[in-house]
Amino acid sequence: MLHQKQAVPLPPKAFDALLLLVQNAERLVRKEELVHTLWPDTYVAEANLTNTIVVLRKIFSHDAIQTVSKFGYRFALQVLGEPGVDQAVYGNFARAKELITERSLDSMLRARDLCVLCIASDPGFAAAWAWLGRCCRVIEKFSGQSSVNLELAQAALRRSLTLAPDLACAHYFYTQLQADLGQAQEAVVRLVHRLARHPHEAESFGGLVQVLRFCGLMDDSVVAHRHAVALDPTIVTSVAHTHFLRGEYEATIETYSGRKGYYLDAAAWAALGDAHRAISLLRDRLEAPQLSPLMSGLMRSLLALVENRNRDAAAIIDATEVAHEPEIMFYLARHLARAGEAAGAIRLLRRSRAEGFTASRPVAEDPWFAALHTHPEFASLLEEAKAAEAEAAQALADAGGVKVLGW
């Protein structure tokens, strides 16, 4: 092995451990996975693994390999190459990933162009296809432009999974896309089958948190989150939205904290009756220049409701275009119900379910939906939602979800 252009002798087990860590850079590699790779079919004391990590840290520095106490290790240095990929191509790919973390429209456009360059040079670079798909989906969300980016996202992610069927990031990105396209049930089945083969993959459990919620299976969504954090306590899932729909507003705020906030914690504070805090959060965030038109409409309609401007809220929602965002459509329906616009709320709820998001529990229990309970279509809407949830629960069970989730 070369380190800083100098040859460094490395014991075979240390080399194998380094290879596994680098191949999974930025994600947690569990101790069990490392032990199974280094000493297959052999029992060894945990001290053997600890000593191997110590050898690597003496070469790269202590901070190069992060310890997640009791769980495993994460390679923290930037990876600048991949076997079989030209170094210049990989450099463009690494820069694209850096730009994506900035989460602005400009940075996403630049990252997309870099991913395209990578693929033009190496059409078999599966990870570049996956990140191109991610870029295109986020660009559509930020810009509200035509569906071209959405179609590119689908094509890129499918290409990535064709090239590398086990690429974790491609599965994670594709799960998010499937949820927004009304394919949550299909995503549930795919992830359950994947977890049957890769039971220690925290990211797949994280994906299940979202798509199980989209299917209305709130309890299963929370269980998936527990599995994800049991495997990787540093993972961030969308469980805050599940807690919100279950009416657990304190848990919503707790699990939403520590990330860049937009809507959800403000909505939770409003539901708890703390209008002052909700208004303060929303006003500060609405000044951000990079808000998409959809997110702006969602937040501005909530602000109007909390300030008792129901007509303004309804007008804002009426002017907000929603495409491929069934969960946000559900939130907007909740706003309309709160504003006393029962017919409009029922219409949006039906559309949200038709486009892939079902949630009977909050419709029946959330006080903000109370105005709908006397509407002549309410009973049939609730029964249709429960039927869709029962169908999803059966699909989950048939795929082996009971075993994977450990019910």
Summary of the structure (lengths in Angstrom):
residues: 407
radius of gyration: 23.1
end to end distance: 46.1
largest distance: 77.1
contacts: 1334
relative contact order: 0.07
helix: 69%
strand: 4%
